[in-house]
Amino acid sequence: MTDLPSDTTLTETGLDLRGKENRLLLIACGALAREILALIKANGWTHIDLQCLPAKLHLYPDQIVTEVDRAVTRNQDSYSNIFVVYADCGTGGQLQAKCAELGVEMIEGPHCYSFFEGNAAFSERAEDEITAFYLTDFLVKQFDAFVWKPMGLDRHPELRDMLFGNYTKLIYQAQTHDPALVDKARTCAERLGLDFEHRFTGYGDLEQALHDQARKT
């Protein structure tokens, strides 16, 4: 038999030169990169790879479905399992339909604020927190790039009351214990003219979803 590279595996269909068996690819929003990498490291998931799409796709939800489709199609022959780490994220169910068409699973929930809180807990609070504006660790760090500037508040601060007039408080859903981020989040609330609440959520349903996928692969 011809000598084969050390990472070559034999499958029922022949030679697999990519060593794809029992490997999981996470296709995720770039805003979740730090949290996902932390979970991969903490759990020793050496069989999991991560590919992040630009976090700024959240500014254009219609593009999320297209980019996820491209990423899955490009990688589906190289992995035994692919999991999409996006919630609905403003796609109006289109992302779920596309994932079903592609034969891949995605994390449950309407958005990351929900699965960080825990989808069940977020749903229970939803009616009481209809006037809440949420930030995660990522969004606190990137507040100017993802909130202040895209909304034009850097050029027209007078828009603040029009854009946030129906909100009453800012809830910082913290994934980590970081006093500096709490202080920055409080400043974000002040800039928006909102009351402030700090709520430690950790990784919420994201952690369980990744555990489930890691066990499947």
C-alpha positions in Angstrom: 0.0 0.0 0.0 1.2 3.5 -0.8 2.4 5.4 2.3 -0.2 7.9 3.5 0.2 11.2 5.4 -0.1 10.7 9.2 -3.4 12.6 9.4 -5.1 10.5 6.7 -8.0 8.4 7.7 -9.9 5.6 5.9 -13.6 5.8 5.5 -16.2 3.6 3.9 -16.1 5.8 0.8 -12.3 5.8 0.4 -9.5 8.0 1.4 -10.1 11.2 3.4 -7.1 13.4 3.1 -8.5 16.0 5.4 -8.8 14.0 8.6 -12.4 15.2 9.0 -13.9 12.3 11.0 -15.2 13.3 14.4 -14.5 17.0 14.0 -17.0 19.7 14.7 -17.0 23.1 13.0 -18.7 26.0 14.8 -19.8 28.8 12.4 -20.4 31.7 14.7 -21.0 35.4 15.0 -17.7 37.2 15.6 -19.3 38.8 18.7 -19.3 35.4 20.3 -15.7 34.5 19.5 -14.2 35.2 23.0 -16.9 33.3 24.8 -16.7 30.3 22.5 -12.9 30.1 22.6 -13.1 30.3 26.4 -15.5 27.3 26.5 -13.4 25.3 24.1 -10.3 25.9 26.2 -12.0 25.2 29.5 -13.5 21.9 28.3 -10.5 20.7 26.3 -12.5 20.3 23.2 -9.6 19.5 20.8 -12.0 18.2 18.2 -13.8 21.5 17.7 -12.8 24.3 15.2 -14.2 27.8 15.1 -14.9 30.0 12.1 -16.3 33.4 12.9 -18.2 35.6 10.5 -17.9 39.4 10.9 -19.8 40.7 13.9 -20.9 43.7 11.9 -23.3 41.5 9.9 -25.7 42.2 12.8 -26.0 45.7 11.3 -27.3 44.0 8.1 -29.4 41.0 9.2 -30.4 40.2 5.7 -26.8 39.3 4.9 -26.4 36.8 7.8 -28.3 34.0 6.0 -26.2 34.4 2.8 -22.9 34.4 4.7 -23.9 31.4 6.8 -25.0 29.5 3.7 -21.7 30.2 2.0 -19.7 29.1 5.1 -21.6 25.9 5.6 -21.4 25.0 1.9 -17.7 25.7 1.8 -17.0 23.5 4.8 -19.5 20.7 4.7 -17.3 18.2 3.0 -14.5 18.9 5.5 -16.3 18.2 8.8 -18.5 15.4 10.2 -20.7 18.0 12.0 -21.3 21.7 11.6 -23.2 23.8 14.2 -24.3 27.4 13.5 -23.8 29.6 16.6 -26.3 32.3 15.6 -29.7 32.8 17.0 -32.4 34.2 14.7 -30.7 37.6 15.0 -33.4 39.6 13.1 -33.6 37.2 10.1 -37.3 36.6 10.6 -36.9 32.8 10.6 -34.9 32.8 7.4 -31.8 31.5 9.1 -33.6 28.6 10.7 -35.1 27.7 7.3 -31.7 27.8 5.6 -30.1 25.7 8.3 -32.8 23.1 7.9 -32.3 23.1 4.1 -28.5 22.7 4.6 -29.0 19.9 7.2 -27.3 21.7 10.1 -28.4 22.7 13.5 -28.3 26.2 15.1 -28.5 27.5 18.6 -32.0 28.2 19.8 -33.4 31.7 20.6 -34.3 35.0 19.0 -30.9 36.6 19.8 -27.8 36.3 22.0 -29.4 38.4 24.8 -31.9 35.6 25.1 -29.6 32.6 25.1 -27.1 34.4 27.4 -29.9 35.0 29.9 -31.2 31.5 29.2 -34.1 31.3 26.7 -36.7 30.2 29.3 -35.7 32.9 31.8 -35.5 35.6 29.1 -39.0 34.7 27.9 -40.4 34.9 31.4 -38.9 38.4 31.9 -39.8 39.7 28.4 -43.1 41.4 29.2 -41.6 43.2 32.2 -38.4 44.2 30.3 -40.0 45.4 27.1 -38.3 48.8 27.6 -34.9 47.4 28.4 -31.8 47.9 26.1 -29.3 45.1 26.5 -25.5 44.9 26.2 -23.1 42.0 26.4 -19.4 42.0 27.2 -18.7 42.3 23.5 -21.1 45.2 23.0 -19.8 47.1 26.1 -16.3 46.9 24.7 -17.5 47.9 21.2 -20.2 50.3 22.2 -19.1 53.1 20.0 -18.5 50.9 16.9 -21.8 48.9 17.2 -24.2 51.3 18.9 -23.1 54.9 19.1 -21.7 55.4 15.6 -24.1 53.2 13.5 -27.0 55.1 15.0 -25.4 58.4 14.1 -25.2 59.6 17.7 -21.6 60.6 17.2 -22.7 63.1 14.6 -26.2 63.9 15.8 -26.4 63.4 19.6 -29.8 65.1 19.5 -31.1 61.8 18.1 -30.7 60.1 21.4 -34.1 61.0 22.8 -35.8 60.0 19.6 -34.0 56.6 19.3 -34.0 55.7 23.0 -37.0 57.7 24.3 -39.1 54.5 24.8 -36.3 52.7 26.7 -36.1 53.0 30.5 -33.0 51.1 31.4 -29.8 49.5 30.1 -29.2 45.9 31.3 -25.6 44.7 31.1 -25.6 41.0 30.7 -22.1 40.1 31.9 -20.4 37.0 30.7 -17.4 37.6 32.9 -16.7 39.2 36.3 -14.9 42.4 35.2 -15.3 45.6 37.3 -13.9 47.7 34.5 -16.5 46.5 32.1 -19.2 47.2 34.7 -18.0 50.8 35.0 -17.9 51.1 31.2 -21.4 49.7 30.9 -22.7 52.2 33.5 -21.1 55.0 31.4 -22.9 53.6 28.3 -26.2 53.9 30.2 -25.5 57.4 31.2 -24.7 58.4 27.7 -28.0 57.0 26.6 -29.9 58.6 29.5 -31.0 55.2 30.8 -31.1 53.6 34.3 -28.5 50.9 34.7 -28.7 47.3 35.8 -25.8 44.8 36.0 -26.8 41.2 35.6 -24.2 38.4 35.6 -25.4 35.7 33.1 -22.3 33.8 32.3 -22.6 31.8 29.1 -26.2 30.8 29.6 -27.6 28.4 27.1 -24.6 28.8 24.9 -22.5 26.6 27.2 -25.1 23.8 27.2 -25.6 24.0 23.5 -21.9 23.6 22.8 -21.7 20.7 25.4 -24.5 18.9 23.5 -22.7 19.4 20.1 -19.3 18.3 21.5 -20.9 15.0 22.7 -22.5 14.3 19.4 -19.3 14.6 17.4 
